[in-house]
Amino acid sequence: MEIKELIKRKKRIIFFFAIGFIGALVNILIIYLYNGYCEPTTLLAENIGNFLGIEISTLICFILNRQFTWSDRPKLYNQKLLRQIIIYHLAVGISIIIRLIIFPLIQFTGLDYISNTLIGITIGAIINYFMFDKIVFRVTQSNYNMVTK
């Protein structure tokens, strides 16, 4: 692998994790603001805040990853952009399902829930990185031709 490619990959990984951190902060901020202003009184109302936090942070991360982490990849528009957003959500969903499976397995080891959560976040981030790189923001002949024409 060339040095130029290694530098690009290192930059991509740094951007990916920085944007993930921003997404986590946005998620927490949305939940905090929702709970502060709406003062939910039921579990359903609290879950609406959780959903809003997840969805808004996911969309912000999509935009930032598209713009900065995979800025060298062709930009898709119209229906192809909508398809890319859906695939992004599916990729995030897959990593969440994997985290939901891993969490109880790690619980059996007796590891505390904070460490367990951090392990799950790390595994989810690694899965997301590769899914975003190879599926969501991949370069295909059709989208490469679309941009270069």
Salt bridges, closest charged atoms under 4 A:
GLU5 OE1 - LYS8 NZ 3.75
GLU55 OE2 - HIS89 NE2 2.76
ASP72 OD2 - LYS8 NZ 3.45
ASP72 OD2 - ARG12 NH2 3.02
ASP133 OD1 - ARG12 NE 3.94
ASP133 OD1 - ARG73 NH2 2.72
ASP133 OD2 - LYS134 NZ 3.57
